[in-house]
Amino acid sequence: MIAKSLIQNPEMVIFDEPTRGVDVGAVAEIHELINQLAEQGLAVVVISSYLPEIMTLSDRILVSRQGRIVEEFSGANVTEENIMYASIH
């Protein structure tokens, strides 16, 4: 499915829970693909409920609650605790 989407030469790719239900070996391959796309200059949006995945893949993290962006993280202020706090407060 990813290959079909990339054949169209998009400027932006959105991954919604890209590794949910995937075996451990495929997770690393998917992460590598996401990183390669970003390095090629594509805008890559990853939506995931798995915080370690988000923290590994992201340059910038936006937390939404009730349909609104409530917090933005990047750099040194990114911790699982900060993200969780923003998601519930």
PLY file of the C-alpha trace (Angstrom):
ply
format ascii 1.0
element vertex 89
property float x
property float y
property float z
element edge 88
property int vertex1
property int vertex2
end_header
0.00 0.00 0.00
2.84 2.41 0.80
4.50 1.73 -2.55
1.24 2.49 -4.40
1.02 5.85 -2.68
4.64 6.77 -3.31
4.42 6.06 -7.04
2.34 9.23 -7.36
5.29 11.38 -6.14
3.45 13.09 -3.27
4.78 16.14 -1.45
3.33 14.90 1.83
2.70 11.44 3.26
0.50 10.73 6.30
1.05 7.53 8.26
-1.78 6.67 10.67
-0.63 4.04 13.20
1.96 2.74 10.72
3.22 -0.14 12.85
0.07 -1.30 14.61
-0.32 -5.05 14.18
2.97 -5.40 12.32
5.67 -7.88 13.33
8.80 -6.57 15.02
11.01 -7.04 11.95
8.70 -4.96 9.78
8.60 -2.13 12.34
12.27 -1.32 11.76
11.73 -1.37 7.98
8.75 0.98 8.22
10.69 3.38 10.47
13.60 3.36 8.02
11.23 4.12 5.13
9.67 7.01 7.05
13.13 8.44 7.80
14.20 8.08 4.16
11.10 9.93 2.95
11.79 12.78 5.36
15.44 12.92 4.27
14.25 13.19 0.65
12.36 16.34 1.59
8.82 15.00 1.80
6.58 16.28 4.56
5.87 13.23 6.72
3.09 13.19 9.30
2.98 10.23 11.69
-0.09 9.69 13.82
0.52 7.12 16.52
-0.60 6.26 20.02
2.74 4.54 20.69
4.89 7.22 22.33
8.30 5.59 21.82
7.57 5.46 18.09
6.57 9.12 17.98
9.62 10.18 19.96
11.96 8.17 17.72
10.56 9.42 14.40
9.63 13.02 15.11
11.36 16.36 14.76
8.27 18.05 16.15
5.38 16.59 18.15
1.92 18.10 18.29
-0.47 16.88 20.98
-4.17 17.16 20.28
-7.07 16.90 22.69
-10.73 17.07 21.71
-9.80 17.97 18.14
-7.48 20.86 18.99
-3.71 21.17 19.14
-2.90 21.82 22.80
0.88 21.53 22.90
3.92 21.44 20.65
7.21 19.77 21.57
10.62 19.68 19.94
14.18 19.22 21.06
15.09 18.78 24.70
11.60 19.35 26.13
10.28 16.08 24.66
9.64 13.47 27.32
6.95 10.85 27.59
5.82 12.54 30.81
5.42 15.96 29.11
3.49 14.45 26.23
1.18 12.48 28.53
0.59 15.50 30.75
-0.34 17.64 27.74
-2.71 14.97 26.46
-4.79 14.87 29.64
-4.53 18.42 31.11
0 1
1 2
2 3
3 4
4 5
5 6
6 7
7 8
8 9
9 10
10 11
11 12
12 13
13 14
14 15
15 16
16 17
17 18
18 19
19 20
20 21
21 22
22 23
23 24
24 25
25 26
26 27
27 28
28 29
29 30
30 31
31 32
32 33
33 34
34 35
35 36
36 37
37 38
38 39
39 40
40 41
41 42
42 43
43 44
44 45
45 46
46 47
47 48
48 49
49 50
50 51
51 52
52 53
53 54
54 55
55 56
56 57
57 58
58 59
59 60
60 61
61 62
62 63
63 64
64 65
65 66
66 67
67 68
68 69
69 70
70 71
71 72
72 73
73 74
74 75
75 76
76 77
77 78
78 79
79 80
80 81
81 82
82 83
83 84
84 85
85 86
86 87
87 88
